[in-house]
């Protein structure tokens, strides 16, 4: 399979980076073709300017948007790796989605409403959080993590098979717990 990994964390020594390395190693062992788009390293322009919006509706997309869309089309599967900050992705990832998942590329409108245009077989979302799992479950915050990206973005754009895994208490957990998380990551990727 062709797998595009969209990675969004500014710290090159973060646990998210270790997750990225684990995903890449696991996919390479499987023989998949991999492209990694590290949005911070790429200095991804994350702001959708008024002119961008006008150009999107005219179909006159900037070159960087077209390049990213070509990478999305190249892929059979998508992997998103990012931390949860204030119940959402880092702004750079949200901006990437705003600029890349454009009208007539990722979705269109028809007589029955919005229709997703992406035909990827599968997507995987891997998140890290500072908070503990018990609190997220007790307060039902977990729903705030999964639904916006899995259903509101990817599902609405046509990707029906989206797996999600959140790793909690990452800044305060033990090294043994982090190793167990990485084993989980490898198992998730094997099923991609």
Secondary structure, 3 states (H helix, E strand, C coil): CEEEEEEECCCCCCHHHHHHHHHHHHHHHHCCEEEEEECCCCCCCCCCCHHHHHHHHHCCCCHHHHHHHHHHHHCCEEEEEEECECCECCHHHHHHHHHHCCECCCEEEECCEEEECCCCCEEEEEEECCCCHHHHHHCCCHHHHHHHHHHHHHHCCCCCCEEEEEECCHHHCCHHHHHHHHHHHHHHHHCC
